[in-house]
């Protein structure tokens, strides 16, 4: 599996996208380079029950219209459905199709909770911008 890192390619990453998904909805936060934050809701996404094409189509139809066409981003996606590496890879593949020049990472939502509980502001910034 190929992982693109926009920082290592010397590309500007104009936004960070953080998603927290449940069975009924996905809560997306888009953090723009200016610091502005936009919230977008889509239907719930769960790689346990949806294939890569369905996941991609949800992102394409419900998320991209709110943020523009295929921007370069750092995407951190968390869901209870991401409990295995196979499910993480399925979701990462769908997101890479929608955001081909982006750095994408999918994990279990408990990992997000643990990181946020124990990270200082500086550490959180490093987590979001790992190569700065």
Residue pairs with C-beta under 8 A, 6 or more apart in sequence:
1 89
1 92
1 93
3 103
3 104
4 96
4 100
4 101
4 102
4 103
5 103
5 131
6 12
6 13
6 72
6 73
6 74
6 101
6 102
6 103
7 13
7 103
7 129
7 130
7 131
7 132
8 131
9 101
11 72
11 101
12 33
12 72
13 33
13 72
13 73
13 74
13 102
13 103
14 32
14 33
14 71
14 72
14 73
15 30
15 31
15 32
15 33
15 67
15 71
15 72
15 73
15 74
16 30
16 31
16 73
16 74
16 75
16 76
16 128
16 129
17 28
17 29
17 30
17 31
17 67
17 73
17 74
17 75
17 76
17 99
18 28
18 29
18 31
18 75
18 76
18 77
18 78
19 26
19 27
19 28
19 29
19 45
19 75
19 76
19 77
19 78
19 79
20 26
20 27
20 78
20 79
20 109
20 112
21 27
21 44
21 45
21 46
21 77
21 78
21 79
21 80
21 81
21 109
22 44
22 79
22 80
23 44
23 46
23 80
24 43
24 44
25 41
25 42
25 43
25 44
26 41
26 42
26 43
26 44
26 45
26 79
27 39
27 41
28 39
28 40
28 41
28 42
28 63
29 37
29 38
29 39
30 37
30 38
30 39
30 40
30 66
30 67
31 37
31 128
32 38
38 66
38 67
40 62
40 63
40 66
40 67
42 58
42 59
42 62
42 63
43 58
43 62
45 55
45 58
45 79
45 81
45 91
46 79
46 80
46 81
47 55
47 79
47 81
47 82
47 87
47 88
47 90
47 91
48 81
48 83
48 87
49 81
50 58
51 90
52 90
52 93
52 94
52 97
53 94
55 90
55 91
55 94
55 95
56 94
56 97
56 98
59 94
59 95
59 98
60 98
63 98
64 70
64 98
70 98
70 99
70 100
70 101
71 99
71 102
72 99
72 101
72 102
73 99
73 102
73 103
74 102
74 103
74 128
74 129
75 95
75 99
75 102
75 103
75 104
75 105
76 105
76 107
76 112
76 128
77 91
77 92
77 95
77 104
77 105
77 106
77 107
78 106
78 107
78 108
78 109
78 111
78 112
79 91
79 106
79 108
79 109
80 108
80 109
80 110
81 87
82 88
82 91
82 106
82 107
82 108
82 109
83 108
87 106
88 106
88 107
89 106
91 106
92 104
92 105
92 106
95 102
95 104
95 106
96 102
96 104
115 124
115 127
116 124
119 127
126 132
